[in-house]
Amino acid sequence: MNLLTQDVISAVNARRMSLPGLLAAMARGEVAGFPALRPHQRPAWHMFLVQLAALALWGAKGEKLPDEAEEWTDLLRGLTPNHPDDGPWCLVVDDYGKPAFLQPPALAGLKWSRVPTPDALDLLITARNHDLKQHVARDVEPEDWLFALVSVQTSAGYDGSGNYGVARMNGGSSSRPMLGLVPVHAKTYRLDPSKWWRRDVERLLLERRAGNGPEFGCKGGLALLWCHDWPEGSQLDLRTLDPWFIEVCRRVRLVGSSQLLSAVKAVSKAARIDAKMYHGHVGDPWAPVHIDDGKSLTLGGGDFHYKKLAELLFEGKWKLPLLATPGTNETAAGSLLVAEALSRGNSKTEGFKSRIVPMPDSAVRLFRTDVAGRTSQVQLDEIKAFDEGLRNAIALLAGRGDWEQVRKDQYARSRSARERFDRVADGLFFPYLWRRIQAAASGDVDVEERTGGAFRRTLFDAANAELEAAMSSVLCATLQRPKAEARARRAFLSRVWKLDPQLHQTGRQEDVDAED
C-alpha cells in the first residue's frame, strides 16, 4: 500500500487515486470532497495536505502547483531522499525499525497493544460510548486507516499516561483549532476543497518567499517527523524543525494486508516535541494566539458562537493566524470564514465544533479595520440589551411583579427563553454585521441607520415573542398575574426603548399602562 503508486484515496467527482494523483487533481480543481472522510477529520486532512504540498514545493524550489501526478511523485520523493524504497509512504512496513507512513521507527522491546479498527485509533474519546460509537468501523478500506492516522498523529491531545498530544495546541486537554478563509464562488458560497487547498498552499509559499515566515522553527529543518528515530524519553527541539513540520505524536504501526488491516500502539515516556512551554504558539498558520499570554486558542467545552468569533476577529485580543487573513493579492468575489476544532476536556471530547460564515468581498477587505471592531461592539451591546430586557421581564413575572421577590431562582426561569433568543441572534449577527460595516466604511449614514434599525427590530420581535410565550408558561398566582404581566412588559419595553426609541411603535403601550 504505497501511497505514491497505489490508488488508495477516493474523492468526489474523481476515481480512486494515489496521493500524488490526488494533489494533481486538486491542482486542476477536480476534487469536490472526500466521501470516506468523517466530519471531525476534515481539519486535520486539509492541514496535512497543505503542509505536505508546501514542504514539497519549497524543498524543490517550485514556483507553481503541478497538475500532473508524476511531478508530485518526484516532489514527494524529494522529501524522503534517504528512503529509495518509499517506506515512509507505505501504510504497512513489516520492519518496525523503519518508518512507515505517519509511523515513526520503533525501538525493540516496546509493549504493543492491538487496535482493531480505525475509529478506535482515531482521536475521539467518548466516555459513555453513546455519542459516536467506538470500535464499530470493521468493514473498512485502507483510506479509513489513512484518515485516522492523519487525524490522531497531527491533532490528538493528551489521552492518559504515555499518550501525549501534539505541539500545536495549548496543553494536553486543549485542541488544535483551525481558523481560515476559503475562496468560494460568489453565488453558491460552496466550500471547495480544491480551491481551499490551493489558496492556502500558495499563500504559505508567498509569505515564506517574502521572508514573512513565523518566528519559530528553522526553514529547511526536520519536516516529516515520522521519518526520524524516536529514542525513548528523547524529545525534538522545536528550533530544529521546519515551521511547516508534519507531526507524529503517538507510536503506532499498521499491520496486515489491504484486505485485513489492523494496528498496534505503544506508549512513550515523553511528548515527541519539547514544546510545552510554548502553549501551542509554534507558528501554526491556522491557530489564533492570544496577544497577552501568548497561548493558542483553547475551545474547551464551548462552541464557535458569535461572541467567540467576534472576540477573535474584532476585539484586538487575538493575533489571527496567517491563513485567516486576506492576502494583498487576493481578489475573490467572496469567502467563507471556517472555524473548526474538536472540543476537548480532561481525557474526553465534547463534540466536533464547526462554524462556516459567508463573507462578501467588502467584509473580507474590512473585517480587520477599526470600523469593523466598532460596529461589532455596537451589535454585541444591542443583543445584550434585548437579552437583559428579556431576563428581567421573565424574572419579574416569576416574582409576581414585585422586584423584592426576585432572586436567583426567578432569574433562572428565563434561561430557556434566553437560549432560544440567543440562537436567533447568533444567526442574525454576521449577515447584518457585514452590511453595517460596508455602510459605515463608505460613509452611507442612511443605509447604516436603516440596517441597524432592521437588526434591532428583528431582535425585538424575537425577544418579544419569547416574553409572550413565557406569559403562559411561567407560574404566577392568578390574582397577581395581571399586575405581574403588565410590569414584566414594562420592564422589557423600558430597557429596549433606551436602546431604540423607535421600537415604541411595536410596544403594547396599553399593557405598560395597565397597572395604572
ROMI-171394 format. One record per residue (C-alpha): x, y, z. Coordinates in steps of 0.02 Angstrom, whole numbers, padded with zeros to 5 digits, always signed. Layout:
// residues N
XYZ...
This chain:
// residues 516
+00000+00000+00000+00121+00130-00064+00028+00295-00064+00141+00362-00202+00098+00225-00327-00065+00141-00273-00240+00212-00288-00299+00217-00107-00393+00383-00087-00570+00408-00152-00635+00581-00196-00798+00657-00258-00801+00686-00446-00646+00579-00470-00589+00399-00466-00487+00323-00326-00313+00399-00330-00138+00391-00260-00076+00534-00151+00017+00618-00298-00135+00590-00407-00244+00674-00277-00131+00826-00265-00129+00841-00455-00319+00828-00463-00336+00961-00330-00217+01073-00426-00333+01052-00576-00483+01093-00467-00566+00923-00491-00590+00866-00310-00756+00916-00232-00747+00812-00073-00693+00652+00012-00838+00531+00041-00744+00422+00166-00685+00569+00272-00776+00587+00438-00827+00766+00481-00706+00787+00628-00562+00728+00516-00582+00869+00389-00473+01000+00476-00328+00879+00503-00338+00812+00325-00342+00987+00248-00198+01050+00354-00096+00894+00316-00119+00911+00127-00074+01096+00134+00082+01069+00239+00138+00921+00132+00118+01014-00033+00202+01171+00034+00350+01072+00101+00371+00978-00062+00365+01135-00169+00479+01235-00054+00608+01097-00049+00611+01085-00238+00603+01275-00261+00442+01252-00358+00350+01407-00418+00180+01335-00458+00071+01187-00413+00096+01044-00538-00059+00969-00615+00020+00801-00660+00038+00656-00539+00214+00613-00599+00279+00783-00547+00202+00766-00375+00277+00593-00356+00450+00666-00386+00417+00810-00267+00359+00696-00126+00503+00576-00150+00615+00728-00138+00559+00745+00043+00624+00570+00084+00788+00554-00013+00861+00429+00111+00720+00305+00080+00726+00245-00101+00608+00102-00055+00466+00227-00021+00448+00155+00154+00389+00322+00230+00246+00324+00105+00185+00146+00135+00043+00109+00256+00124-00055+00310+00310-00088+00334+00344-00253+00420+00510-00197+00495+00461-00089+00644+00635-00016+00646+00597+00076+00484+00472+00215+00457+00302+00189+00377+00177+00325+00331+00149+00432+00487+00225+00289+00588+00397+00326+00661+00529+00190+00681+00501+00090+00840+00627+00030+00968+00642-00152+01011+00560-00206+01173+00407-00093+01168+00245-00163+01235+00114-00157+01099-00074-00163+01116-00193-00207+00974-00307-00079+00891-00438-00173+00790-00523-00032+00694-00477+00142+00629-00608+00228+00737-00525+00150+00889-00361+00229+00834-00438+00399+00798-00432+00544+00920-00613+00538+00976-00642+00492+01158-00823+00452+01205-00826+00403+01387-01005+00337+01385-00994+00267+01208-01162+00341+01155-01124+00500+01057-01016+00415+00925-00999+00227+00944-00825+00156+00963-00744+00006+00880-00882-00015+00750-00789+00027+00588-00748-00151+00538-00794-00153+00354-00660-00028+00307-00540+00019+00168-00355+00067+00184-00404+00250+00165-00503+00239+00328-00340+00196+00416-00253+00336+00320-00378+00467+00380-00371+00401+00559-00181+00409+00557-00181+00589+00496-00312+00636+00625-00229+00561+00778-00048+00599+00734-00074+00782+00693-00218+00833+00808-00226+00720+00962-00218+00787+01139-00163+00703+01300-00259+00541+01322-00184+00470+01480-00013+00411+01538+00105+00385+01392-00015+00456+01262+00043+00634+01233-00033+00763+01118+00034+00871+00978+00140+01027+00999+00013+01134+00905-00109+01152+01050-00114+01242+01216-00096+01096+01336-00148+00915+01333-00333+00948+01367-00343+01080+01230-00372+01053+01045-00290+01103+00883-00400+01241+00812-00418+01289+00630-00471+01464+00578-00455+01509+00396-00526+01597+00245-00589+01496+00097-00616+01571-00076-00785+01524-00148-00899+01560-00294-00991+01724-00268-01165+01648-00292-01157+01472-00220-01038+01501-00073-00995+01316-00080-00840+01258+00010-00724+01192-00125-00583+01082-00054-00475+01108-00208-00487+01299-00205-00461+01300-00018-00305+01191-00031-00232+01291-00175-00260+01457-00088-00177+01402+00074-00027+01321-00012+00005+01472-00122-00016+01592+00025+00110+01497+00131+00238+01493-00009+00213+01676-00050+00239+01729+00131+00395+01623+00150+00471+01687-00011+00439+01863+00051+00531+01824+00212+00374+01836+00319+00377+01663+00396+00339+01627+00579+00468+01664+00712+00476+01481+00764+00575+01341+00685+00708+01331+00552+00668+01340+00367+00727+01179+00290+00735+01091+00459+00658+00924+00503+00488+00913+00419+00417+00737+00405+00442+00685+00585+00390+00504+00557+00550+00478+00457+00660+00503+00610+00704+00387+00754+00612+00409+00918+00726+00356+01061+00633+00328+01224+00625+00489+01328+00705+00592+01189+00617+00748+01125+00641+00853+00970+00691+01035+00989+00564+01150+00906+00706+01259+00843+00769+01117+00732+00601+01092+00644+00536+01173+00487+00389+01287+00534+00276+01180+00424+00329+01016+00505+00206+00871+00500+00196+00796+00672+00176+00621+00741+00130+00615+00925+00100+00428+00950+00191+00264+00925+00079+00173+00803+00107+00036+00673-00016-00034+00546-00005-00221+00518-00083-00346+00398-00133-00325+00217-00253-00215+00119-00389-00346+00143-00366-00358+00331-00281-00210+00413-00265-00175+00599-00146-00076+00707-00042-00087+00863+00010+00055+00976+00132+00086+01118+00156+00224+01245+00302+00345+01262+00387+00421+01413+00383+00597+01342+00298+00701+01208+00384+00691+01039+00422+00878+01035+00485+00981+01181+00357+01120+01162+00257+01126+01324+00324+01298+01368+00257+01371+01204+00074+01334+01245+00033+01298+01062+00111+01460+01000+00225+01373+00875+00185+01463+00713+00034+01360+00659-00042+01460+00513-00219+01411+00567-00209+01441+00756-00261+01607+00838-00141+01662+00976-00189+01771+01123-00091+01933+01121-00068+01950+01309-00021+01774+01365+00045+01705+01200-00063+01547+01207-00153+01470+01060-00342+01460+01061-00422+01332+01176-00603+01300+01131-00634+01197+01288-00814+01142+01305-00880+01289+01206-00926+01323+01027-00886+01448+00889-01027+01559+00950-01046+01733+00875-00972+01805+01035-00818+01695+01021-00792+01738+00838-00819+01924+00873-00688+01913+01009-00565+01827+00892-00595+01942+00745-00631+02115+00814-00584+02145+00995-00396+02154+00970-00360+02018+01098-00304+01888+00972-00174+01881+00836-00261+01800+00690-00168+01660+00602-00094+01694+00432-00222+01592+00336-00369+01680+00420-00316+01848+00346-00334+01901+00163-00176+01916+00059-00137+02075-00033-00157+01987-00200-00322+01903-00159-00470+01973-00256-00600+01837-00231-00782+01885-00253-00819+01814-00082-00751+01699+00052-00801+01584+00191-00732+01602+00365-00707+01423+00426-00683+01391+00613-00666+01210+00668-00598+01115+00817-00633+00964+00923-00700+01025+01089-00599+00936+01224-00594+00919+01411-00491+00812+01530-00473+00646+01436-00639+00673+01347-00710+00757+01194-00866+00864+01192-00904+00861+01007-00834+00924+00844-00870+01109+00828-00884+01188+00657-00941+01362+00604-00939+01422+00424-00979+01607+00399-01006+01679+00223-00910+01840+00195-00938+01956+00047-00787+02036-00032-00817+02201+00060-00814+02110+00226-00653+02018+00184-00567+02183+00148-00636+02273+00302-00655+02145+00441-00488+02188+00524-00518+02376+00522-00569+02491+00664-00740+02519+00589-00772+02331+00593-00723+02323+00776-00835+02469+00824-00983+02402+00727-00963+02229+00802-00963+02302+00977-01121+02402+00939-01211+02243+00887-01149+02149+01039-01215+02288+01150-01382+02286+01060-01404+02099+01084-01354+02116+01266-01488+02248+01293-01626+02137+01225-01560+01989+01322-01559+02088+01484-01734+02153+01450-01798+01976+01421-01710+01910+01575-01776+02047+01689-01953+02036+01622-01968+01848+01648-01886+01859+01819-02010+01994+01870-02155+01890+01806-02093+01742+01909-02078+01859+02059-02264+01905+02045-02221+02080+01984-02126+02125+02141-01939+02161+02124-01915+02119+02307-01968+01941+02267-01841+01921+02126-01696+01808+02172-01579+01688+02084-01717+01561+02058-01828+01688+01971-01688+01739+01854-01658+01555+01815-01836+01542+01745-01777+01646+01596-01637+01528+01545-01727+01428+01410-01807+01583+01333-01640+01673+01329-01556+01523+01249-01685+01522+01110-01666+01709+01085-01477+01689+01081-01490+01562+00940-01590+01688+00840-01459+01822+00874-01321+01702+00825-01398+01677+00654-01425+01863+00627-01260+01930+00690-01144+01913+00541-01263+01947+00394-01313+02113+00472-01136+02150+00530-01062+02141+00355-01194+02260+00286-01170+02383+00428-00980+02378+00410-00991+02413+00225-01112+02558+00252-01005+02632+00392-00846+02617+00290-00925+02702+00139-00999+02841+00246-01178+02800+00195-01264+02851+00357-01441+02818+00293-01403+02637+00246-01311+02611+00409-01458+02676+00511-01587+02576+00412-01486+02417+00428-01460+02445+00614-01645+02481+00637-01692+02321+00545-01572+02222+00654-01645+02292+00815-01823+02267+00754-01787+02085+00714-01709+02061+00885-01860+02146+00964-01981+02029+00877-01883+01876+00933-01865+01934+01114-02045+01993+01124-02106+01825+01057-02010+01736+01194-02082+01852+01325-02260+01823+01264-02231+01635+01268-02168+01650+01446-02327+01739+01499-02423+01574+01490-02284+01457+01547-02209+01544+01699-02302+01505+01861-02384+01653+01946-02531+01671+02066-02694+01706+01972-02738+01861+02070-02566+01937+02043-02543+01886+01861-02617+02042+01777-02505+02155+01879-02353+02040+01853-02379+02030+01665-02400+02219+01648-02244+02254+01750-02147+02122+01655-02191+02200+01488-02149+02372+01555-01979+02311+01617-01942+02238+01446-02000+02388+01345-01916+02516+01456-01750+02426+01431-01761+02413+01242-01831+02589+01220-01671+02657+01295-01582+02572+01152-01700+02622+01012-01848+02739+01046-01921+02694+00876-01969+02525+00945-02112+02605+01041-02218+02588+00884-02214+02400+00911-02232+02401+01100-02401+02370+01181-02424+02533+01273-02592+02477+01342-02504+02339+01437-02374+02458+01504-02513+02570+01570-02622+02426+01633-02559+02441+01811-02613+02623+01819
